[in-house]
Amino acid sequence: MLLMMLVLLVALFVMLGSGVWVSFTLLGLGWLGISQFTSIPVGDMMASDVWSASYSWELTALPMFIWMGEILFRSRLAEDMFTGLAPWMQKVPGRLLHTNVVGCGLFAAVSGSSAATCATMGKMTIPELTRRGYDERLVLGTLAGSATLGLLIPPSIILIVFAVATDQSIARLFMAGVFPGLMLIALFAGYLVFWAWRYPDRVPQSDEPHLSFGEKLKRSRKLIPMVGLIVGVIGSIYAGLASPTEAAAIGVVLSLVLARANGALNRATFMEAALGAVKTSCMIAFILAGASFLTAAMGFTKLPSELAAWIATMELSPFMLLAVLTLFFIVLGCFLDGISVVVLTTSIMLPMVEAAGIDLIWFGIYLVIVVEMSQITPPVGFNLFVLQGMTRKNILKIAGAALPFFFLMLLGVVLISIFPQIVTYLPEAMSNR
């Protein structure tokens, strides 16, 4: 077992380090494990396993939600959202910095992608907030941290991937992500309030005229389409009116209607959105196929069960196990994207997680929050790359700006560990309907 583990680890680092695609790395590791450490015919097994991983009905929701996000990414929805939110933030400590947090939370609920949330919100808020004199470091930090909510707040692409990889309910995972997402928004907003109280001279005075309550409501009318889209997608799942796949189709139709209504939909943008969805979906589907084969291969080599049994002999408490796994996932996330982290570790981690009595729905949300943290850690923090491309700032400077939000997410992990009901309440209520 030790020899096999060393061989597979060396092969993993060699293939990833030499630039081999993650999907082919997963397939290669599975092939190596089966061909060298078992007597099973590897070709037949790969063919059947890759095929079985590619026709799952639950997987149909994935390209639909990605397409919905691609359509909205090319619409003026983010601009309308900023216009609707800004009047309500003028009297809150931190003022318009909160538009990054709340705006990213709202956009995450319709895009499902961290990178799309970061790029879409950043294109509009960075120039606007910088022009108004807001602290550049905090502008970048709030955007980098808040954009990670695209991984957690449903519809989340990575939650669909986790559900398919672990045979869990997509609908229950979506519901489980709602309260933790709101919790992180509250933590980020609370930090901004504290920062504004601590450094009042670094928050520019409002140059907007005083608006009456009626004027604020009038400007907020532009938020109605986004709220309607969120209610249409998430509400239909929670009420049991639609499966996640059907809700994804509803989301695509509504996003097309919204994009058409604000004049952003034409033949060119439609084709760009469709092609972007195809590229992203194929990439994820390839990774899932490789992960499925690797999971089956690891099962036949008995490496995960042996590793789980070895960790069990250490008699770690669930909290100690989670502490060790958190450190492991953060380090791994420094070198791999979030989806790769999930699919690469699922086959090895699940036996020990189940042996520790940890609920898999809860573990999925925990894993996504930890993966969110890796989105703002160099050298492979995707949100850092997005912001670097938009601002041309040094990536380490952007990572330093995002550091407080990294620790806030770590606090979020601690909170859901102490109070697991934050995650489990909605899925249990949904099951009891």
URNOR-V351017 format. One record per helix or strand of 3 or more residues. SS is the DSSP state (@ for helix, = for strand). FROM is the first residue (numbers start at 1). LEN is the number of residues. If there is no record, write none. Layout:
<<SS:FROM:LEN> <SS:FROM:LEN>>
This chain:
<<@:2:16> <@:22:16> <@:42:13> <@:57:17> <@:77:13> <@:97:15> <@:114:18> <@:136:16> <@:157:10> <@:170:29> <@:200:3> <@:213:26> <@:244:18> <@:267:35> <@:303:11> <@:318:16> <@:338:18> <@:360:15> <@:382:10> <@:395:24> <@:421:11>>
